[in-house]
């Protein structure tokens, strides 16, 4: 356990987790990037307003499309990069993939919205570029259009899979820990878990469940090799905290608590566990 009562880090290095929640730290590069995209958003709005005055229909469409794209990009980056407070009481009971009852920490609906909306916008703009490039003719244009079309196809497949799989969650039951990510499912039984801790991946705080391979471990990759980095650390179970709707420090503490107290895991199938976690008694 760390000095602040939280589990020690099992990741690349000790995570810069704050007591009031988990989130990325401010950095000059991220601030500059956000300011740049704010400037691009203002430029797009300026183009749209100017085009309205000039009665330029194509300019209006271009300006509005750019403004919508940059607004959603800023929204997604705010979720990914900026610290945000999340409730420790966002805890519910739900069934795990194997049918047992457990405590569910769901993914944020806002995070899903910004990501899916941004991907839809990119697909729409990319499709328009492909059509324009193909219409212009020429070998280079057609080759570029084909390459971009392949990339758009993969992106569309990923998006459809995310929507088909449904909202992600971390579910803790008497049997073990289940993590349904964007495009994968990873279930680890308690007897295979060696430790629970905080880590950092590519500047993003994560929860790391250090686990050994076991015959009861379940891994499903719904997009095969074309997936997220969370599923590439097997047998470790990795949860990127930016997706969680619940305060990630609460999720980390709950996982560590029930790992350290096997005699209490039976209550995970009862209303007592959500109450304990919401009241802050699942620590230490």
KESETOR-534320 format. One line per 3 residues: number of its first residue (from 0); for each residue x, y, z of C-alpha. Coordinates in steps of 0.02 Angstrom, whole numbers. Each point is the difference from the previous one (the first is absolute). Layout:
N
NUM) X,Y,Z ~ ... .
END
This chain:
284
0) 0,0,0 ~ 59,177,-34 ~ 23,139,127 .
3) -172,68,-36 ~ -85,-166,34 ~ -22,-44,-182 .
6) 76,-155,-80 ~ 177,18,-61 ~ 25,17,-187 .
9) 20,-156,-108 ~ 15,96,-163 ~ 141,83,-94 .
12) 28,117,147 ~ -94,60,153 ~ -155,89,-64 .
15) -25,186,38 ~ -170,-34,77 ~ -83,134,104 .
18) -106,-29,155 ~ -149,90,-81 ~ -3,-116,-149 .
21) 108,-61,-142 ~ 41,99,-153 ~ 139,64,-110 .
24) 107,143,60 ~ 7,167,-89 ~ 145,14,-121 .
27) 60,143,-112 ~ -12,-108,-157 ~ -180,-50,36 .
30) -46,179,39 ~ 77,59,-163 ~ -91,-136,-97 .
33) -166,49,78 ~ 31,184,-39 ~ 45,-47,-179 .
36) -164,-94,-25 ~ -96,142,82 ~ 79,115,-129 .
39) -48,-120,-140 ~ -179,-3,66 ~ -7,190,-1 .
42) 71,4,-177 ~ -131,-124,-59 ~ -137,106,78 .
45) 75,154,-82 ~ -4,-86,-170 ~ -182,-47,26 .
48) -52,176,51 ~ 96,79,-143 ~ -77,-123,-123 .
51) -175,43,62 ~ 35,183,-37 ~ 65,-43,-173 .
54) -144,-120,-32 ~ 127,-137,-34 ~ -89,-165,33 .
57) 153,-109,-16 ~ 96,114,119 ~ -140,-12,129 .
60) 1,-190,-11 ~ 190,-5,14 ~ 4,119,148 .
63) -141,-86,96 ~ 73,-174,-32 ~ 171,59,60 .
66) -75,81,155 ~ -97,-157,46 ~ 154,-108,-27 .
69) 116,108,106 ~ -132,20,137 ~ -15,-188,17 .
72) 188,-22,-8 ~ 17,124,144 ~ -135,-92,97 .
75) 88,-166,-20 ~ 171,72,45 ~ -76,81,155 .
78) -59,-172,56 ~ 167,-81,-39 ~ 119,135,59 .
81) -81,106,134 ~ -32,-50,181 ~ -184,-15,43 .
84) -94,-42,158 ~ -104,-158,1 ~ -118,-66,132 .
87) 54,-139,117 ~ -184,-52,16 ~ -23,-50,-182 .
90) -6,-183,47 ~ -133,-128,-51 ~ -33,-186,9 .
93) 1,-96,-165 ~ 26,-172,-72 ~ 171,-51,-63 .
96) 24,-87,-169 ~ -11,-170,88 ~ -168,45,79 .
99) 55,33,179 ~ -46,160,92 ~ 135,128,37 .
102) 39,184,22 ~ 9,99,-162 ~ 106,155,-34 .
105) -62,61,-168 ~ 85,100,-137 ~ -45,183,-20 .
108) -138,34,-127 ~ 77,170,-39 ~ 167,-82,-43 .
111) -92,-118,-117 ~ -95,143,-79 ~ 153,106,-39 .
114) 94,-149,-71 ~ -141,-68,-108 ~ -54,172,-62 .
117) 180,43,-45 ~ 20,-164,-95 ~ -164,26,-94 .
120) 55,175,-50 ~ 170,-64,-57 ~ -84,-137,-102 .
123) -118,125,-83 ~ 140,122,-42 ~ 113,-140,-58 .
126) -135,-70,-114 ~ -22,172,-78 ~ 188,10,-30 .
129) 1,-173,-79 ~ -140,46,-119 ~ 84,164,-46 .
132) 168,-84,-31 ~ -79,-137,-105 ~ -99,127,-103 .
135) 158,98,-43 ~ 76,-152,-83 ~ 185,-31,-19 .
138) 103,-144,66 ~ 60,89,157 ~ -174,57,46 .
141) -75,-172,-23 ~ 138,-87,99 ~ -22,126,141 .
144) -189,-24,-6 ~ 20,-190,14 ~ 121,15,146 .
147) -114,120,92 ~ -151,-110,-37 ~ 88,-149,81 .
150) 40,104,154 ~ -180,60,9 ~ -61,-179,-15 .
153) 105,-54,149 ~ -58,150,100 ~ -181,-35,-43 .
156) 20,-182,50 ~ 75,54,166 ~ -143,123,32 .
159) -135,-127,-42 ~ 82,-127,116 ~ 9,127,142 .
162) -186,37,-20 ~ -43,-186,-14 ~ 98,-50,155 .
165) -84,137,100 ~ 57,106,146 ~ 156,-62,87 .
168) 15,-35,184 ~ 104,-78,137 ~ -103,-128,96 .
171) 63,-77,163 ~ -85,-159,60 ~ 37,-140,125 .
174) 75,-96,-146 ~ 120,133,-64 ~ 23,160,-100 .
177) -77,29,-172 ~ 49,145,-112 ~ -103,34,-155 .
180) 100,127,-99 ~ -41,88,-162 ~ 29,-154,-108 .
183) 55,-138,118 ~ -51,-101,153 ~ 123,-59,132 .
186) -55,-102,152 ~ 124,-50,136 ~ -42,-115,146 .
189) 53,56,172 ~ 121,-144,26 ~ 102,60,-150 .
192) 15,180,65 ~ 169,41,78 ~ -26,185,33 .
195) -94,158,-42 ~ 83,168,-28 ~ 13,164,-93 .
198) 102,28,-157 ~ 24,113,-149 ~ -11,-45,-183 .
201) 48,132,-130 ~ -32,137,127 ~ -171,-70,45 .
204) -38,-63,177 ~ -52,-183,5 ~ -54,-131,125 .
207) 108,-155,-15 ~ -56,-171,62 ~ 155,-109,1 .
210) -61,-176,-40 ~ 69,-167,-52 ~ -68,-108,-142 .
213) -136,-119,57 ~ -124,-123,-79 ~ -144,109,60 .
216) 65,160,-79 ~ -110,62,-143 ~ 66,110,-141 .
219) -104,55,-149 ~ 68,120,-130 ~ -145,57,-107 .
222) 111,85,-130 ~ 147,-120,5 ~ 168,87,-13 .
225) -84,165,-45 ~ -46,49,177 ~ 51,105,149 .
228) 161,-9,98 ~ -90,-61,157 ~ -15,-176,-71 .
231) 184,-12,-45 ~ 67,-21,177 ~ -71,-172,36 .
234) -6,-79,123 ~ -6,169,87 ~ -169,84,3 .
237) 17,185,-39 ~ -136,133,17 ~ 29,176,-66 .
240) -78,114,128 ~ -52,134,-125 ~ -149,-111,-52 .
243) -69,-28,175 ~ -155,93,59 ~ 40,-42,181 .
246) 143,84,93 ~ 147,-109,-53 ~ 80,12,173 .
249) -157,-83,69 ~ 10,-139,-131 ~ 184,-29,38 .
252) -31,-5,187 ~ -148,-120,-19 ~ 99,-122,-107 .
255) 147,5,122 ~ -116,-19,150 ~ -87,-157,-62 .
258) 164,-72,-60 ~ 69,23,176 ~ -159,-64,86 .
261) -54,-163,-83 ~ -116,-37,147 ~ -108,149,-52 .
264) -15,-38,-186 ~ -166,-88,25 ~ -82,168,37 .
267) 39,57,-178 ~ -158,-93,-52 ~ -104,94,130 .
270) -52,183,26 ~ 129,14,139 ~ 148,20,-120 .
273) -69,152,-95 ~ -40,81,168 ~ 173,-35,70 .
276) 84,70,-156 ~ -112,155,-13 ~ 27,38,185 .
279) 189,-12,-18 ~ 18,-155,110 ~ 86,-104,-136 .
282) 172,68,36 ~ 151,-64,90 .
END
